[in-house]
Amino acid sequence: MRKGRMKVLVVGASGALGRAVTAALNERGHDVLEASRSSKHFVDLTKPSTIDELFKAVGTVDAVASAAGVTPFLPFAELTEEHFQAGINDKLLGQVELVRRGLPHVRDRGSFTLVSGVVATDPIITGVVASLVNGGLDAFVRAAAIEMPRGVRINAVSPTALEEAWDVYAPYFPGHRPVPAAEAGRAYVKSIDGAQTGQTYRVGY
Ligand SMILES: NC(=O)c1ccc[n+]([C@@H]2O[C@H](COP(=O)([O-])OP(=O)(O)OC[C@H]3O[C@@H](n4cnc5c(N)ncnc54)[C@H](OP(=O)(O)O)[C@@H]3O)[C@@H](O)[C@H]2O)c1
């Protein structure tokens, strides 16, 4: 853990979750570098070479926070091999590559914080790919944490459905209570400013 103002790269900064993460980190006085396909710093997690270009552009950082990643939502009977590959390539391997390629550019005792999600452990109809990917991400941070060099830490934030996306998600999450994205933003602060590693922070459930 580094004390004081940190340089934090937020991937997926333009999204509902990413905006809340950026706001929470700004409130802590950190310097946020915003990245995504449409942000100031370009990256497309499905094209790993752009991750290398991103780190070349931003240089060494204290922390990397990811709030990106897309998985298809369809009934199991309609899912094809391509749907599984798309979700795995985007949200799972995209974030794994962010860690693998980003590691040399993160300072000693820095951190990675990835995003998974509630359906890893609390499945919904149409959510099989997301459950597989999110469960994989939770397992990945648990495993990668014990092999991170130089005191670098890694955690995941696993929110339930966000209030900001509830108009779209409500029909798929019967009986769930949405959580404000700001709550998830606080979990990123816990991961980045705290000292824990290998954790999945559940938010709103
Ligand atoms: N919304 C929820 O209720 C909820 C609940 C639990 C977990 N999550 C997870 O939280 C994450 C963010 O969700 P959200 O609701 O904030 O989504 P969102 O509003 O659609 O935002 C997605 C963000 O990721 C970026 N992005 C998408 N594809 C990318 C790519 N290939 N490379 C780089 N950046 C990419 C987008 O920016 P560009 O389009 O500019 O690239 C945007 O900044 C997702 O992984 C989602 O599964 C969401």
The ligand as an ORCA input file, in Angstrom:
! r2SCAN-3c Opt
* xyz 0 1
  N     -24.476     -2.584    -14.357
  C     -24.654     -3.496    -13.428
  O     -25.745     -3.632    -12.831
  C     -23.508     -4.396    -13.053
  C     -23.633     -5.253    -11.951
  C     -22.565     -6.100    -11.632
  C     -21.415     -6.077    -12.412
  N     -21.346     -5.241    -13.475
  C     -20.132     -5.242    -14.284
  O     -19.540     -3.969    -14.220
  C     -18.867     -3.695    -15.439
  C     -19.315     -2.332    -15.942
  O     -20.711     -2.308    -16.058
  P     -21.493     -0.962    -16.408
  O     -22.920     -1.190    -16.068
  O     -20.762      0.202    -15.844
  O     -21.359     -0.990    -18.004
  P     -21.387      0.237    -19.011
  O     -22.108      1.411    -18.439
  O     -21.836     -0.340    -20.306
  O     -19.846      0.644    -19.122
  C     -18.885     -0.225    -19.669
  C     -17.546      0.486    -19.683
  O     -16.554     -0.396    -20.201
  C     -15.994      0.179    -21.380
  N     -15.738     -0.916    -22.322
  C     -16.644     -1.744    -22.887
  N     -16.024     -2.611    -23.701
  C     -14.699     -2.305    -23.648
  C     -13.546     -2.820    -24.274
  N     -13.605     -3.843    -25.157
  N     -12.338     -2.278    -23.986
  C     -12.250     -1.253    -23.130
  N     -13.302     -0.712    -22.490
  C     -14.513     -1.231    -22.752
  C     -17.012      1.188    -21.879
  O     -16.431      2.272    -22.561
  P     -16.266      2.309    -24.166
  O     -17.581      1.903    -24.748
  O     -15.862      3.714    -24.416
  O     -15.159      1.364    -24.479
  C     -17.540      1.721    -20.549
  O     -16.628      2.655    -20.009
  C     -19.193     -4.865    -16.372
  O     -18.136     -5.798    -16.331
  C     -20.428     -5.472    -15.749
  O     -20.543     -6.865    -16.027
  C     -22.358     -4.388    -13.803
*
